[in-house]
Amino acid sequence: MPGPYVVPFHGDADLPEKVDVVVIGGGAIGASTALELVERGLKVALCEKGGIGHEQSSRNWGWVRISRRDPREVPLMVEAIRIWEHQAERLGRDVGYKRTGIMFTCADDKEYARHADWIKHLDGYQIETRMLDQREFDAICPGGHLPIKGALYTPIDGRAEPQKVAPAVAEAARDRGAHVLTECAVRGIDTKGGKVCGVFTERGYIGCDAAVLAGGAWSSLLARNTGLRLPQLKVVNSVIRTRPLDGGPEAAIWSNGFAIRKRQDGGYTIANGFENIVDIVPDSFRFFRDFLPALGHEWRALRLRGSFRFLDEARIPSRWKMDEASPFEYCRVLDPKPSFSLQDQALRNLRKAYPVFEKAEIAQRWAGAIDATPDAVPVISGVDTVPGFYIATGFSGHGFGISPGAGRLMADIVTGQTPCVDPTPFRFSRFSDGTKMEIISGV
């Protein structure tokens, strides 16, 4: 099942001998980190095993939201929104960013109270957000028959086009002098005296003083080959893209039955707003204890699935030599099969709520593998035991919107500058220092 069309990007032909920083992974997070670093005058190489933005960075819903964020992410998302406001000008390229507001509907009093309680996490940020009743919701999103108690509405929330963003950011980084290498898998990290001194790629060796692992769903595997334990699992979300349709809502909507956002081309991205699939794989057992609290918290939203994926991942080696092909070279793009049943269910629910979607024509279906951590909060951190090695991964389905802020924070940490926000909640060491893994809030 082919993934979404992504703006074409042609990688550099020549491999640099030495740079200051190698960024591993050409998704929105990796590209944003590379751009931030090169704008600070560092020599940067961005290495991607496949194409720029071909995995989850182009397969997500395209939401840019602060509402319903885990409170630990709120300060970083505030920074990200500031960047989004001027991102097209900064990049010199259109990324489809637009403020439209996002609605999180409430089916009953309990859900309404929970959404209303979340608003306190925006205290002090001067960001408008409020609870709507049925009448106010219908005024903003007319034409529907969605019986609700109310909705959380944040006008500053918006959208951008996932198929445009990572390539645009990577091109901007290259404009400023970064080397951008596609189909160039990093096989592993080289160290001297315990410190990072280079990386081994399938195309040769690159010397560097620092390496940033931003490999999305592949990060745990590369970390393991480096001798690090990074608890991370893949969660599969399935998406429908429709052809252009007139008369649908302008604001994005999340409900228990569906999630939608209008696309720049006039079509809609539609997904199941509640259920996701988790394939049972060897890592499910390897990280079972880490994820047990999350499973208890999110069990209604997760559909465990036994599939051939277990055998596929069981065959992947945990260790490999630097002079032999790595697993990343055997799978250039992680392209999970979408769940037609979840997609069709979401479309039925949407058509029931908004009859205009009876005319919606499905243009494409796809799925993406979300890189999830036990507490659904990303890692944006240095690794204490390997000086010069940094990790930016585990964004748990929230990475696209926050990517400009995450790139800035990662660059602050790498360069030793004062962090734009407190990085403590995102430290890698929380998985080993006894910190309780807890999902506080978020969708």
Secondary structure, DSSP 8 states (H G I E B T S, - for coil): ------------SS--SB-SEEEE--SHHHHHHHHHHHHTT--EEEE-SSSTT-SHHHHS--EE--TT--TTTHHHHHHHHHHHTTHHHHHTS----EE--EEEEESSHHHHHHHHHHGGGGTTS----EEE-HHHHHHHS-S-----SEEEEETT-EE--HHHHHHHHHHHHHHTT-EEESS--EEEEEEETTEEEEEEETTEEEE-SEEEE--GGGHHHHHHHTT-----EEEEEEEEEE---SSS-SSEEE-SS-EEEE-TTS-EEEE-SS-EEEE--HHHHHTHHHHHHHHHHHGGGEEEE--THHHHHHTS-S---TTS--HHHH-SS------HHHHHHHHHHHHHH-GGGGG--EEEEEEEEEEE-TTS--EEEE-TTSTTEEEEE--TT-HHHHHHHHHHHHHHHHHT---SS--GGG-GGGGTTT------S--
